[in-house]
Amino acid sequence: YSSDGEKFNNTFNIKTGENLDVILGENAELGFLSGNVNSPLLSKYLNNNLNGKINLTSFGKGATLFYTNSNGNAILDEDYTITNGDAESTSVLVANDGSTVEIASGKKLETNTNVGLVAVKGETTGSIPSTAKNNGTLVSNREKGVGIYTSESNVTNSSTGTITMNKKGADGILGEKNSIIINSNKIETVKENTAGIF
């Protein structure tokens, strides 16, 4: 966390050639962003255990990679794969209270977390809707998983976005409480008892 969200990218550095092993405990997040107009380069931290990056060794219940709040922004700017996110209620990017999370065009997120992207309004008085955007490729390998979840907020699967749900009982996009969902491309469900949009 940086008190100035715009400086997050320049505040935290990993020594060149080194890996940082991180265990995400229950309800933990790797990074907390607040009020930043520009997303930090998430690729600076997440690179599937290559040198100079963070190696996420485990996900606890309710853990997420980046949590954005108060009009913050987080954009996944490189391909990323998660295979150890099978604990309950895990996610990759969360937007709360007017924030935005996004998979960039041409980039792929493949995950077995409970949810890929999350956009929620928040519970405090004066909170405003958040936004989750998929401009790239989202692949879920989680039984009963959700590609993008929204509550009282907005989801866009853009004209360059594809969502693939590989396991049974899954939902490509799950919206609650008068959320606005726009799908301009492809949502693929592979197994039985799955829904593109629910």
HELIX and SHEET records of a PDB file:
HELIX    1   1 GLY A    5  LYS A    7  5                                   3    
HELIX    2   2 PHE A    8  THR A   11  1                                   4    
HELIX    3   3 LEU A   42  LYS A   44  5                                   3    
SHEET    1   A 2 LEU A  20  LEU A  24  0                                        
SHEET    2   A 2 ILE A  54  PHE A  59  1                                        
SHEET    1   B 7 GLU A  29  SER A  34  0                                        
SHEET    2   B 7 THR A  64  ASN A  69  1                                        
SHEET    3   B 7 LEU A  93  ASN A  96  1                                        
SHEET    4   B 7 VAL A 115  VAL A 120  1                                        
SHEET    5   B 7 VAL A 146  SER A 151  1                                        
SHEET    6   B 7 ASP A 171  GLU A 176  1                                        
SHEET    7   B 7 ALA A 195  ILE A 197  1                                        
SHEET    1   C 5 ASN A  73  LEU A  76  0                                        
SHEET    2   C 5 THR A 100  ILE A 103  1                                        
SHEET    3   C 5 THR A 131  ASN A 134  1                                        
SHEET    4   C 5 ASN A 154  ASN A 157  1                                        
SHEET    5   C 5 ILE A 180  ASN A 183  1                                        
SHEET    1   D 5 TYR A  80  ILE A  82  0                                        
SHEET    2   D 5 LYS A 108  THR A 111  1                                        
SHEET    3   D 5 THR A 137  SER A 140  1                                        
SHEET    4   D 5 THR A 162  MET A 165  1                                        
SHEET    5   D 5 LYS A 186  THR A 189  1                                        
END                                                                             
